[in-house]
Amino acid sequence: MAKKRIIYIAITGIFIIATVFLPGFSKLQKLREKNRNLKRRIEILTRANEELNKEKEKLENDPSYIEKVAREKLGMTRKDEIVLK
């Protein structure tokens, strides 16, 4: 009889512990995954920001790069220049 009571108490205790802690553990795992995804996104955006800053520097300081961009993206030409397509 005492053995059955100990088993019953143990099972009840395990059930209570599982009921209390499993939802919190599940939420913790979801938050960790979200944190990993956000860190990856931060890394990607940081690299993109660095590339944009480099291009900004070139556009502010490098006349040959400005000319290249104007020709390629804006279709600009020099005076008396003929464009062949």
C-alpha positions as CSV (number, residue, x, y, z in Angstrom):
1,M,0.0,0.0,0.0
2,A,2.8,2.4,0.9
3,K,4.5,1.6,-2.4
4,K,1.4,2.5,-4.4
5,R,1.1,5.8,-2.5
6,I,4.8,6.7,-3.2
7,I,4.3,5.8,-6.9
8,Y,1.0,7.9,-7.0
9,I,2.8,10.9,-5.4
10,A,5.7,10.6,-7.8
11,I,3.5,10.5,-10.8
12,T,1.5,13.4,-9.5
13,G,4.6,15.4,-8.9
14,I,6.0,14.6,-12.3
15,F,2.7,15.7,-13.9
16,I,2.6,19.0,-11.9
17,I,6.3,19.7,-12.8
18,A,5.6,19.0,-16.5
19,T,2.5,21.1,-16.5
20,V,4.3,24.1,-14.9
21,F,7.7,24.0,-16.7
22,L,7.1,22.6,-20.2
23,P,5.2,25.6,-21.5
24,G,7.9,27.9,-20.3
25,F,10.6,25.7,-21.8
26,S,8.8,25.7,-25.1
27,K,8.6,29.5,-25.1
28,L,12.3,29.7,-24.2
29,Q,13.2,27.6,-27.2
30,K,11.1,29.8,-29.5
31,L,12.7,32.9,-28.1
32,R,16.2,31.4,-28.6
33,E,15.3,30.6,-32.3
34,K,14.0,34.1,-32.8
35,N,17.1,35.5,-31.3
36,R,19.3,33.5,-33.6
37,N,17.3,34.7,-36.6
38,L,17.6,38.3,-35.5
39,K,21.3,38.0,-35.1
40,R,21.7,36.6,-38.6
41,R,19.5,39.5,-39.9
42,I,21.7,42.0,-38.1
43,E,24.8,40.6,-39.6
44,I,23.3,40.7,-43.1
45,L,22.1,44.3,-42.7
46,T,25.5,45.4,-41.2
47,R,27.3,44.0,-44.3
48,A,24.8,45.8,-46.6
49,N,25.3,49.0,-44.6
50,E,29.1,48.7,-45.0
51,E,28.8,48.2,-48.7
52,L,26.5,51.2,-49.1
53,N,28.9,53.4,-47.0
54,K,31.8,52.4,-49.3
55,E,29.7,53.3,-52.4
56,K,28.7,56.6,-50.8
57,E,32.4,57.4,-50.2
58,K,33.2,56.6,-53.8
59,L,30.3,58.8,-55.0
60,E,31.5,61.7,-52.8
61,N,35.3,61.5,-53.6
62,D,36.0,59.5,-56.8
63,P,35.3,61.4,-60.1
64,S,35.9,58.4,-62.3
65,Y,33.4,56.3,-60.3
66,I,30.9,59.1,-60.5
67,E,31.3,59.2,-64.3
68,K,31.0,55.4,-64.5
69,V,27.7,55.4,-62.5
70,A,26.4,58.4,-64.6
71,R,27.1,56.5,-67.8
72,E,25.8,53.1,-66.7
73,K,22.8,54.0,-64.6
74,L,21.7,57.4,-66.0
75,G,22.7,56.9,-69.6
76,M,24.7,60.2,-69.7
77,T,27.2,61.0,-72.4
78,R,30.0,63.5,-72.9
79,K,29.5,66.4,-75.2
80,D,29.7,65.4,-78.9
81,E,29.8,61.7,-77.9
82,I,27.7,59.2,-79.9
83,V,26.1,56.3,-78.1
84,L,25.8,53.0,-79.9
85,K,23.4,50.4,-78.7
